[in-house]
Amino acid sequence: MLTTQYSPWLILVCLLVGAGYAALQYSAKAPWSKRLNYALAALRFAVVSFLCYLLLGPVIKTTTTRTEQPTVVLAVDNSQSVELFTPKNVLSQTTGGLAKLAETLRGRGFTVETRTLTAPTGRPARLDSLRFSATTTDLDQLLAGTREAYDGRNLAGVVLVSDGLVNQGRSPAYSEFSFPIYSVAVGDTIPKKDLRLTGLTYNRVAFSGNKFPIEAELGFEGYAGGAATVELRDGSKVLDSRRVALPAGRRRVRTTFQITAPAPGKRRYNVRIVPQPGEFTELNNQRTAFIEIVKGKLRVLLAGAAPHPDLKALRAAILANDNFDLTLAISGVQPLKAGADFDVAILHQLPAQGGLGNEILAQVKARKTPAFYVLGAQSDLGAYNQLGAGLTIQPRGAQTDEVTPVPNPGFARFATDEESARRFAQYPPAPVPFGDYRLGPGAEAALWQQVGRVPTQKPLLVFGGPATQRQATLLTDGSWQWRLSEAVAHDDKPEAYDRLIIRTLHLLTQNANKKRLDVYPTQDAFGTQDDVTLGAETYNAVFERLYNQKIDLVLTDEKQQARRFSFANAEDGSPLHLGPLPAGLYRYQARATLGGQAQQDAGELLVQSQPLEALESKADHNLLAQLSRRSGSQLYYPAQFDKLAQDIAKANYKPVITAEEDLKDLINLKWIFFVILAFLTVEWAVRKYSGSV
């Protein structure tokens, strides 16, 4: 359809302009015949009239009509359990019936497409050549993927061929689908005689020396009223064995093993059901637990020369972190118990004037425990200078400076974020000894002193001391004011103060209970069809996360064949992809250089040949019936494909007709230009040939 932006009566004006222009041009006597003169005039009339018509902004309106036939999707559960537990004749009947159903529906005008678990968007060349090789079943993903792929299309329904067994993702019974689901039930509803280990429940991390549980869940069919023997193994060694009753009327039971965590490291424990005569398969009788054994909580001694508000502030900061155990000792008030053990000591105003708390100092020195000194009015600075903590103070009388903390940008052992620096600037001034400060070899200042608004190069928080006994020093006993003011200003969340104290303790005990390089399998165990992946975490000296660090990894199988990989831990947390691996136990060793220091980690991963598809043999046709009933359909069996085709035809699904309109400005069509140019060229050439221009 051709329309214009203006009144169609203006077309007459265009014609009159064209006629007037042609009459003016060709009314005079010409050296050619009248017939040729009329032809040239007509050509000029057409060109001029059309050019005037283009000024009216003509638009071509086209309408395209499309007819989309109804589509039926054949969603086939091609998992291993279908082939493993479906009788061969029934499976052959199913694949043949699917091919016949597709042919019948196409003959009735339907579009038929196929989706499977392993190729959700692909189409097998022949339905009778399906391979049931999927190692897991996620029916919800199959159906939800179909819903998304055919959104906005004429989807009549989905024919779901499955045994109803789901072992990955959520159950499709909890999802809503806007299309009818015609379920075709395969598999076997008669359970096989079998014992199986259906699950292990345990914590991935346990503290050395503590007892921790591993709970095993046993599934059983055909052995009700009997008993099964379950073993807990560490390699070839049986750690525990117990006889578990299999009560009648139940299909699952649980039993729990209690283990004392050994020395720190990664441990692998196997839980195994001893096979019994008549079992359908022994492949599902064993599972493996990987557990990281770590040292217990960090034990902190908080000792003071006398009661002080600082002690309460420090105690609150430490107890806010669950990874610490705290022991409090105050000289003359709450003595330190004999034989008390600790990993780091906070010594508030110790050494003190008058020798207060010397017995505590003696224990810290004897154990070579990392120490965090907090200096104050009661501190004996002369005795402190003899400790070799990395700082020497020459006081000038009893004078003090009132200072606030300023982060040292050159201190790289831990970083101070902008929010913490902003909160530091809002702290009230705290007293520090006025005098001369001298840092010892290897000592660094994490915080400088700011007097008023003037930042100085005088240290406020110092890390130093020998390698055998790390030490830190805070030069004020007024930090309790910092925590109190921050808590008031930030809804009782003094995060900057607490973070400063915790980072200081971490730096003093950096090798006590953590690794700076941690490489670990992303799953407890992998299947032979899985993409084996390893996660990696890297930390700086105070265990703040680092990213994009180069990590070299060597993976060794049971035959001592090594594979080498190199990767970086990205900020998005993407793991290292090793791809599918043969079944077996693999050991890996990772190396990286973090902050100029070589770090390494080692571990193992298990690839199991036992797929999840063998864990459950009884088909769940109730799930399929529920899906069909909720969508307004019903459940079918492989012998009912003819009835299924008839029911789909009776549903009277209609084609969907859509119309699309397209508007194009006539002046934008390139061929129009060439037609006009051709007309003018012909006119000019004829006039030239006939003796005139």
LOROKOL-557259 format. One record per residue (C-alpha): z, y, x; residue number from 1. Coordinates in steps of 0.5 Angstrom, whole numbers, plus 2048, in hexadecimal, padded with zeros to 3 digits. Layout:
BEGIN
<<Z,Y,X>,NUM>
...
# end
This chain:
BEGIN
<<800,800,800>,1>
<<7FE,807,803>,2>
<<802,80D,801>,3>
<<803,814,803>,4>
<<809,819,804>,5>
<<806,81E,7FF>,6>
<<802,81E,7F8>,7>
<<7FC,819,7F8>,8>
<<7F8,81F,7F5>,9>
<<7F8,822,7FC>,10>
<<7F3,81D,7FE>,11>
<<7EE,821,7FA>,12>
<<7EF,827,7FE>,13>
<<7EE,822,804>,14>
<<7E7,820,801>,15>
<<7E5,827,7FF>,16>
<<7E7,829,807>,17>
<<7E3,823,809>,18>
<<7DD,825,805>,19>
<<7DD,82C,806>,20>
<<7DD,82B,80E>,21>
<<7D7,826,80D>,22>
<<7D3,82B,809>,23>
<<7D4,831,80D>,24>
<<7D2,82C,813>,25>
<<7CC,829,810>,26>
<<7CA,82E,80B>,27>
<<7C5,832,810>,28>
<<7BE,82F,812>,29>
<<7BE,829,817>,30>
<<7B9,826,81B>,31>
<<7BA,81F,818>,32>
<<7B9,81C,812>,33>
<<7BD,81E,80B>,34>
<<7BF,817,80B>,35>
<<7C2,817,812>,36>
<<7C5,81E,810>,37>
<<7C8,81B,80A>,38>
<<7CB,815,80E>,39>
<<7CE,81A,814>,40>
<<7D1,81E,80E>,41>
<<7D4,818,80B>,42>
<<7D7,816,812>,43>
<<7DA,81D,813>,44>
<<7DD,81D,80C>,45>
<<7E0,817,80D>,46>
<<7E3,819,814>,47>
<<7E6,820,812>,48>
<<7E8,81D,80B>,49>
<<7EC,818,80E>,50>
<<7EF,81C,814>,51>
<<7F2,821,80E>,52>
<<7F4,81B,80B>,53>
<<7F9,819,811>,54>
<<7FC,820,810>,55>
<<7FF,81D,80A>,56>
<<803,818,80E>,57>
<<800,812,80A>,58>
<<804,80B,80B>,59>
<<802,804,80A>,60>
<<808,800,807>,61>
<<807,7F8,808>,62>
<<80B,7F3,804>,63>
<<80C,7EC,807>,64>
<<80E,7E6,803>,65>
<<812,7E0,806>,66>
<<814,7DA,803>,67>
<<819,7D6,807>,68>
<<81A,7CF,804>,69>
<<821,7CC,804>,70>
<<824,7C9,80A>,71>
<<828,7C3,80B>,72>
<<82C,7C2,811>,73>
<<82D,7BB,813>,74>
<<834,7BB,817>,75>
<<835,7B5,81B>,76>
<<83B,7B3,81E>,77>
<<838,7B0,825>,78>
<<83F,7AE,828>,79>
<<841,7A8,82B>,80>
<<846,7A5,826>,81>
<<840,7A5,821>,82>
<<83C,7A0,825>,83>
<<843,79C,828>,84>
<<846,79B,821>,85>
<<840,79B,81C>,86>
<<83D,794,81B>,87>
<<836,794,81E>,88>
<<832,792,817>,89>
<<835,798,814>,90>
<<834,79D,81A>,91>
<<82C,79A,81A>,92>
<<82C,79C,812>,93>
<<82F,7A3,813>,94>
<<82A,7A5,818>,95>
<<824,7A2,814>,96>
<<827,7A5,80E>,97>
<<827,7AC,811>,98>
<<820,7AB,813>,99>
<<81E,7A9,80C>,100>
<<822,7AF,809>,101>
<<81F,7B4,80E>,102>
<<818,7B2,80C>,103>
<<81A,7B2,804>,104>
<<81D,7B9,804>,105>
<<817,7BC,808>,106>
<<812,7B8,803>,107>
<<816,7BC,7FE>,108>
<<815,7C3,801>,109>
<<81B,7C3,805>,110>
<<81C,7C5,80C>,111>
<<820,7C0,810>,112>
<<824,7C2,817>,113>
<<828,7BD,81B>,114>
<<82F,7BF,81F>,115>
<<833,7BB,823>,116>
<<83A,7BC,827>,117>
<<836,7BC,82D>,118>
<<830,7C0,82B>,119>
<<832,7C4,826>,120>
<<82C,7C8,826>,121>
<<827,7C3,828>,122>
<<823,7BE,824>,123>
<<823,7B7,826>,124>
<<81B,7B5,827>,125>
<<81D,7AF,822>,126>
<<823,7AE,81E>,127>
<<822,7A6,81F>,128>
<<823,7A7,827>,129>
<<82A,7AB,826>,130>
<<82F,7AA,82C>,131>
<<836,7A9,82A>,132>
<<839,7AC,831>,133>
<<83E,7B2,82F>,134>
<<844,7B1,832>,135>
<<848,7B5,82D>,136>
<<847,7B7,826>,137>
<<848,7BE,823>,138>
<<845,7BE,81C>,139>
<<848,7C5,81B>,140>
<<844,7C8,820>,141>
<<83E,7C4,81E>,142>
<<83E,7C7,817>,143>
<<840,7CE,819>,144>
<<83B,7CE,81E>,145>
<<836,7CC,818>,146>
<<839,7D1,814>,147>
<<838,7D7,819>,148>
<<831,7D4,81B>,149>
<<82E,7D4,814>,150>
<<832,7DB,812>,151>
<<82D,7DF,80D>,152>
<<828,7D9,80D>,153>
<<827,7D4,807>,154>
<<82B,7CF,808>,155>
<<82C,7CA,803>,156>
<<831,7C5,806>,157>
<<833,7C1,80B>,158>
<<833,7B9,80C>,159>
<<839,7B8,810>,160>
<<839,7B1,813>,161>
<<83F,7AF,816>,162>
<<845,7AA,817>,163>
<<84A,7B0,815>,164>
<<84E,7AF,81C>,165>
<<84F,7B6,81F>,166>
<<852,7B6,826>,167>
<<851,7BD,828>,168>
<<851,7C4,825>,169>
<<854,7C5,81E>,170>
<<853,7C1,818>,171>
<<84D,7C3,814>,172>
<<852,7C2,80E>,173>
<<855,7C9,810>,174>
<<84E,7CD,810>,175>
<<84A,7D0,80A>,176>
<<843,7CE,80A>,177>
<<83E,7D2,805>,178>
<<839,7CC,804>,179>
<<83A,7C5,801>,180>
<<83B,7BF,806>,181>
<<838,7B9,804>,182>
<<83D,7B4,809>,183>
<<83A,7AD,80B>,184>
<<840,7A9,80D>,185>
<<83F,7A4,813>,186>
<<844,7A0,817>,187>
<<849,79B,815>,188>
<<84F,79C,811>,189>
<<852,796,813>,190>
<<856,797,819>,191>
<<856,793,81F>,192>
<<85B,78F,822>,193>
<<85D,794,828>,194>
<<863,798,82C>,195>
<<861,79E,82E>,196>
<<865,7A4,832>,197>
<<863,7AA,82D>,198>
<<867,7B0,831>,199>
<<86C,7B2,836>,200>
<<870,7B8,836>,201>
<<873,7BB,83C>,202>
<<874,7C2,83F>,203>
<<86F,7C3,845>,204>
<<875,7C6,849>,205>
<<87C,7C3,84B>,206>
<<881,7C5,84F>,207>
<<883,7C1,855>,208>
<<889,7BD,854>,209>
<<889,7BE,84D>,210>
<<888,7B8,848>,211>
<<882,7BA,843>,212>
<<87F,7B5,83E>,213>
<<878,7B2,83D>,214>
<<877,7B0,835>,215>
<<871,7AB,834>,216>
<<86E,7AA,82D>,217>
<<86C,7A3,82B>,218>
<<867,7A1,826>,219>
<<866,79A,824>,220>
<<862,796,81F>,221>
<<863,78F,81D>,222>
<<86A,78E,821>,223>
<<86F,791,81C>,224>
<<875,78D,81C>,225>
<<875,78C,824>,226>
<<876,78F,82A>,227>
<<872,792,830>,228>
<<874,793,837>,229>
<<873,79A,83A>,230>
<<873,79C,841>,231>
<<874,7A2,845>,232>
<<871,7A2,84C>,233>
<<871,7A6,852>,234>
<<86B,7A3,856>,235>
<<86C,79C,856>,236>
<<873,79D,855>,237>
<<876,79B,84E>,238>
<<87C,7A1,84D>,239>
<<87E,79E,846>,240>
<<87C,799,841>,241>
<<87E,798,83A>,242>
<<87D,794,834>,243>
<<87B,798,82E>,244>
<<87B,796,827>,245>
<<875,796,823>,246>
<<878,797,81C>,247>
<<874,794,816>,248>
<<872,79A,811>,249>
<<870,79F,817>,250>
<<86A,7A0,81B>,251>
<<86D,7A4,821>,252>
<<874,7A4,825>,253>
<<877,7A8,82A>,254>
<<87B,7A7,831>,255>
<<87E,7AB,836>,256>
<<87E,7AA,83D>,257>
<<883,7AF,841>,258>
<<882,7B0,848>,259>
<<885,7B3,84E>,260>
<<881,7B8,851>,261>
<<87F,7B7,859>,262>
<<87E,7BC,85E>,263>
<<879,7C1,85D>,264>
<<872,7C0,85C>,265>
<<86D,7BD,857>,266>
<<86E,7B6,854>,267>
<<86A,7B2,850>,268>
<<86E,7AD,84B>,269>
<<86A,7A7,847>,270>
<<86C,7A5,841>,271>
<<86A,79E,83F>,272>
<<86A,799,839>,273>
<<86A,792,83C>,274>
<<864,78F,838>,275>
<<865,789,833>,276>
<<861,784,831>,277>
<<85C,785,82B>,278>
<<85B,78D,82D>,279>
<<854,790,82B>,280>
<<854,794,832>,281>
<<859,795,837>,282>
<<855,79C,839>,283>
<<85A,7A0,835>,284>
<<860,79D,838>,285>
<<862,7A2,83D>,286>
<<863,7A9,83E>,287>
<<865,7AE,844>,288>
<<869,7B4,845>,289>
<<869,7B9,84A>,290>
<<86F,7BD,84C>,291>
<<871,7C2,851>,292>
<<877,7C1,854>,293>
<<87A,7C8,856>,294>
<<881,7CA,859>,295>
<<886,7CD,854>,296>
<<887,7D4,852>,297>
<<888,7D9,858>,298>
<<890,7DA,859>,299>
<<892,7E1,85A>,300>
<<899,7E3,85D>,301>
<<89B,7EA,85A>,302>
<<8A1,7EC,85F>,303>
<<8A4,7F3,85F>,304>
<<8AA,7F6,863>,305>
<<8AD,7F9,85C>,306>
<<8AB,7F9,855>,307>
<<8A5,7FE,854>,308>
<<8A0,800,84F>,309>
<<89B,7FE,853>,310>
<<89D,7F7,853>,311>
<<89C,7F7,84B>,312>
<<895,7FA,84C>,313>
<<893,7F5,851>,314>
<<896,7EF,84D>,315>
<<892,7F1,847>,316>
<<88C,7F2,84B>,317>
<<88C,7EB,84D>,318>
<<88F,7E7,847>,319>
<<889,7EA,843>,320>
<<885,7E5,847>,321>
<<885,7DE,845>,322>
<<884,7DC,84C>,323>
<<88A,7DE,84F>,324>
<<891,7DB,850>,325>
<<896,7E0,851>,326>
<<89D,7E0,855>,327>
<<8A2,7E6,855>,328>
<<8A7,7E7,85A>,329>
<<8AB,7ED,85B>,330>
<<8B0,7EE,861>,331>
<<8B7,7ED,85F>,332>
<<8B5,7ED,858>,333>
<<8B1,7E7,857>,334>
<<8B0,7E3,85D>,335>
<<8AA,7DF,85F>,336>
<<8AC,7D7,85E>,337>
<<8AC,7D3,864>,338>
<<8A5,7CF,865>,339>
<<8A1,7D3,860>,340>
<<89A,7D3,861>,341>
<<895,7D8,861>,342>
<<88E,7DA,863>,343>
<<88E,7E2,864>,344>
<<894,7E6,864>,345>
<<895,7ED,861>,346>
<<89B,7F1,865>,347>
<<89D,7F7,862>,348>
<<8A0,7FC,867>,349>
<<8A1,7F6,86C>,350>
<<8A3,7F6,871>,351>
<<8A9,7FB,86E>,352>
<<8AE,7FF,872>,353>
<<8B4,7FC,873>,354>
<<8B1,7F5,874>,355>
<<8B1,7F4,86C>,356>
<<8AC,7EE,86B>,357>
<<8AB,7EB,872>,358>
<<8AC,7E4,86F>,359>
<<8A6,7E5,86B>,360>
<<8A2,7E8,871>,361>
<<8A4,7E2,875>,362>
<<8A1,7DD,870>,363>
<<89B,7E1,870>,364>
<<89A,7E1,877>,365>
<<89C,7DA,878>,366>
<<897,7D8,873>,367>
<<892,7DD,876>,368>
<<890,7DF,86E>,369>
<<88C,7E4,86D>,370>
<<890,7EA,86B>,371>
<<88F,7F1,867>,372>
<<894,7F6,869>,373>
<<895,7FC,865>,374>
<<899,802,869>,375>
<<89E,806,866>,376>
<<8A4,80A,867>,377>
<<8A8,804,869>,378>
<<8A3,802,86E>,379>
<<8A5,801,875>,380>
<<89E,804,878>,381>
<<8A0,802,87F>,382>
<<8A1,7FB,87D>,383>
<<89B,7FB,879>,384>
<<897,7FD,87F>,385>
<<899,7F7,883>,386>
<<896,7F2,87E>,387>
<<88F,7F3,880>,388>
<<88C,7F5,879>,389>
<<886,7F9,87C>,390>
<<88A,800,87B>,391>
<<88E,804,87F>,392>
<<892,80A,87C>,393>
<<896,80F,880>,394>
<<899,813,87A>,395>
<<89B,81A,87B>,396>
<<8A2,81B,878>,397>
<<8A4,819,871>,398>
<<89E,81D,86E>,399>
<<899,81A,86A>,400>
<<892,81C,867>,401>
<<890,81B,85F>,402>
<<88A,817,85F>,403>
<<885,814,85B>,404>
<<880,80E,85C>,405>
<<879,80F,85E>,406>
<<874,809,860>,407>
<<872,808,867>,408>
<<86A,808,866>,409>
<<86A,804,86D>,410>
<<86E,7FE,86A>,411>
<<86A,7F8,869>,412>
<<86E,7F3,868>,413>
<<86F,7F5,860>,414>
<<86C,7FA,85C>,415>
<<86F,7FF,858>,416>
<<86B,801,852>,417>
<<86A,808,84F>,418>
<<86E,807,849>,419>
<<874,805,84E>,420>
<<873,80B,852>,421>
<<873,80F,84C>,422>
<<87A,80C,84A>,423>
<<87C,80D,851>,424>
<<87B,814,851>,425>
<<87F,815,84B>,426>
<<885,812,84E>,427>
<<88B,816,84F>,428>
<<88D,818,856>,429>
<<892,813,85A>,430>
<<896,814,860>,431>
<<893,811,867>,432>
<<897,812,86E>,433>
<<894,818,871>,434>
<<892,817,879>,435>
<<88D,814,87D>,436>
<<889,80E,87B>,437>
<<886,809,880>,438>
<<881,803,87E>,439>
<<882,7FD,882>,440>
<<87C,7F9,885>,441>
<<878,7F6,87F>,442>
<<87C,7F9,87A>,443>
<<879,7FD,874>,444>
<<87B,802,86F>,445>
<<879,800,867>,446>
<<87C,807,865>,447>
<<87C,80E,868>,448>
<<882,813,866>,449>
<<880,819,862>,450>
<<885,81F,863>,451>
<<884,823,85C>,452>
<<87C,824,85C>,453>
<<87B,823,863>,454>
<<879,81C,865>,455>
<<87B,81A,86C>,456>
<<87A,814,871>,457>
<<881,812,871>,458>
<<882,80B,86F>,459>
<<885,809,868>,460>
<<884,801,868>,461>
<<882,7FE,86E>,462>
<<880,7F6,870>,463>
<<881,7F4,877>,464>
<<886,7EF,87A>,465>
<<884,7E9,87E>,466>
<<87F,7E3,87C>,467>
<<885,7DE,87B>,468>
<<889,7E3,876>,469>
<<885,7E8,872>,470>
<<889,7EE,871>,471>
<<888,7F4,86C>,472>
<<88C,7FB,86C>,473>
<<88D,800,866>,474>
<<890,806,868>,475>
<<893,808,862>,476>
<<899,806,85D>,477>
<<897,80A,858>,478>
<<891,806,855>,479>
<<895,804,84F>,480>
<<893,80B,84D>,481>
<<88C,80A,84D>,482>
<<88C,803,849>,483>
<<891,807,844>,484>
<<88C,80D,843>,485>
<<886,809,843>,486>
<<889,804,83D>,487>
<<88A,80B,839>,488>
<<884,80E,83A>,489>
<<880,807,839>,490>
<<883,804,833>,491>
<<888,7FF,837>,492>
<<882,7FD,83B>,493>
<<884,7FF,843>,494>
<<87E,7FB,845>,495>
<<87C,7FF,84B>,496>
<<883,7FE,84E>,497>
<<884,7F7,84C>,498>
<<87D,7F5,84F>,499>
<<87F,7F9,856>,500>
<<885,7F4,857>,501>
<<881,7EE,855>,502>
<<87C,7EF,85A>,503>
<<881,7F1,85F>,504>
<<884,7EA,85E>,505>
<<87D,7E7,85E>,506>
<<87B,7EA,864>,507>
<<881,7E7,868>,508>
<<880,7E0,865>,509>
<<879,7E0,865>,510>
<<879,7D9,867>,511>
<<87F,7D6,863>,512>
<<87B,7D4,85D>,513>
<<874,7D6,85C>,514>
<<86D,7D5,85F>,515>
<<869,7DB,860>,516>
<<863,7D6,85F>,517>
<<863,7D2,859>,518>
<<85D,7CE,857>,519>
<<85E,7C9,852>,520>
<<85A,7C5,84D>,521>
<<859,7C8,846>,522>
<<85A,7C2,842>,523>
<<85F,7BC,844>,524>
<<859,7B7,844>,525>
<<852,7B7,843>,526>
<<84D,7B3,840>,527>
<<847,7B0,844>,528>
<<842,7B5,83F>,529>
<<847,7BB,840>,530>
<<845,7C1,845>,531>
<<84B,7C0,84A>,532>
<<84E,7C7,84B>,533>
<<853,7CA,84F>,534>
<<857,7D0,84E>,535>
<<859,7D5,854>,536>
<<85F,7DA,855>,537>
<<860,7DE,85B>,538>
<<866,7E3,85C>,539>
<<868,7E8,861>,540>
<<86F,7E8,865>,541>
<<873,7EA,85F>,542>
<<86F,7E5,85A>,543>
<<86A,7EA,857>,544>
<<864,7E7,854>,545>
<<85E,7E8,859>,546>
<<856,7E7,857>,547>
<<850,7E6,85A>,548>
<<853,7E2,860>,549>
<<84E,7DD,864>,550>
<<851,7D6,863>,551>
<<84E,7D0,867>,552>
<<84F,7CA,864>,553>
<<84E,7C2,866>,554>
<<84E,7BD,861>,555>
<<84F,7B6,863>,556>
<<84E,7B0,85F>,557>
<<852,7A9,85F>,558>
<<84C,7A6,864>,559>
<<84E,7AC,869>,560>
<<847,7B0,867>,561>
<<848,7B7,868>,562>
<<845,7BD,864>,563>
<<845,7C4,866>,564>
<<845,7CA,861>,565>
<<846,7D2,862>,566>
<<848,7D6,85D>,567>
<<84C,7DD,85B>,568>
<<851,7DD,855>,569>
<<84E,7E2,850>,570>
<<852,7E7,84C>,571>
<<850,7E4,846>,572>
<<853,7DE,848>,573>
<<84D,7DA,848>,574>
<<84E,7D3,84C>,575>
<<84A,7CF,851>,576>
<<845,7CA,84E>,577>
<<845,7C4,851>,578>
<<840,7C0,84C>,579>
<<841,7B9,849>,580>
<<845,7B5,84E>,581>
<<845,7AD,84F>,582>
<<84C,7AA,84C>,583>
<<851,7AA,852>,584>
<<857,7AE,855>,585>
<<854,7B4,859>,586>
<<858,7B8,85E>,587>
<<857,7BF,860>,588>
<<859,7C4,865>,589>
<<858,7CB,864>,590>
<<858,7D1,86A>,591>
<<858,7D8,869>,592>
<<85A,7DE,86E>,593>
<<85F,7E3,86A>,594>
<<861,7E9,86D>,595>
<<85F,7E7,874>,596>
<<863,7E1,873>,597>
<<860,7DA,872>,598>
<<862,7D6,86C>,599>
<<861,7CF,869>,600>
<<862,7CB,863>,601>
<<861,7C3,862>,602>
<<861,7BF,85C>,603>
<<85D,7BA,858>,604>
<<85A,7B9,851>,605>
<<858,7B3,84D>,606>
<<851,7B1,84A>,607>
<<852,7AB,845>,608>
<<84D,7A7,842>,609>
<<850,7A6,83C>,610>
<<84D,7AA,836>,611>
<<851,7AD,831>,612>
<<84C,7AA,82C>,613>
<<850,7A3,82D>,614>
<<857,7A5,82B>,615>
<<856,7A5,824>,616>
<<852,79F,820>,617>
<<853,7A0,819>,618>
<<84E,7A5,816>,619>
<<850,7AB,812>,620>
<<84C,7AA,80C>,621>
<<851,7AE,808>,622>
<<850,7B5,80C>,623>
<<848,7B4,80A>,624>
<<84A,7B3,803>,625>
<<84E,7B9,803>,626>
<<849,7BD,806>,627>
<<843,7BB,801>,628>
<<848,7BC,7FB>,629>
<<84A,7C3,7FD>,630>
<<843,7C5,7FE>,631>
<<841,7C2,7F7>,632>
<<83D,7BC,7FA>,633>
<<840,7B5,7FB>,634>
<<840,7AF,800>,635>
<<83B,7AA,802>,636>
<<83A,7A4,806>,637>
<<834,7A2,80A>,638>
<<831,79D,804>,639>
<<831,7A4,800>,640>
<<82C,7A8,803>,641>
<<827,7A7,7FD>,642>
<<82C,7AA,7F9>,643>
<<82E,7AF,7FD>,644>
<<826,7B2,7FD>,645>
<<826,7B1,7F6>,646>
<<82D,7B6,7F5>,647>
<<82A,7BB,7FA>,648>
<<824,7BB,7F6>,649>
<<828,7BC,7EF>,650>
<<82B,7C2,7F2>,651>
<<825,7C5,7F1>,652>
<<825,7CA,7F8>,653>
<<820,7CF,7F7>,654>
<<81C,7D3,7FC>,655>
<<81E,7DA,7FE>,656>
<<819,7DF,7FE>,657>
<<81A,7E5,802>,658>
<<815,7EC,802>,659>
<<815,7F0,808>,660>
<<812,7F7,807>,661>
<<80F,7FB,80D>,662>
<<80D,802,80E>,663>
<<808,805,813>,664>
<<806,80C,814>,665>
<<7FE,80B,814>,666>
<<7FD,810,819>,667>
<<801,80C,81E>,668>
<<7FC,806,81D>,669>
<<7F8,806,824>,670>
<<7F1,803,821>,671>
<<7F1,809,81C>,672>
<<7F0,80E,822>,673>
<<7EA,809,825>,674>
<<7E7,809,81E>,675>
<<7E7,811,81E>,676>
<<7E4,811,825>,677>
<<7DF,80C,823>,678>
<<7DC,810,81D>,679>
<<7DC,817,821>,680>
<<7D9,813,827>,681>
<<7D3,811,823>,682>
<<7D2,817,81F>,683>
<<7D2,81B,826>,684>
<<7CD,816,829>,685>
<<7C8,816,823>,686>
<<7C8,81D,823>,687>
<<7C7,81D,82B>,688>
<<7C1,818,82A>,689>
<<7BE,81C,824>,690>
<<7BD,822,828>,691>
<<7C4,826,826>,692>
<<7CB,826,828>,693>
# end
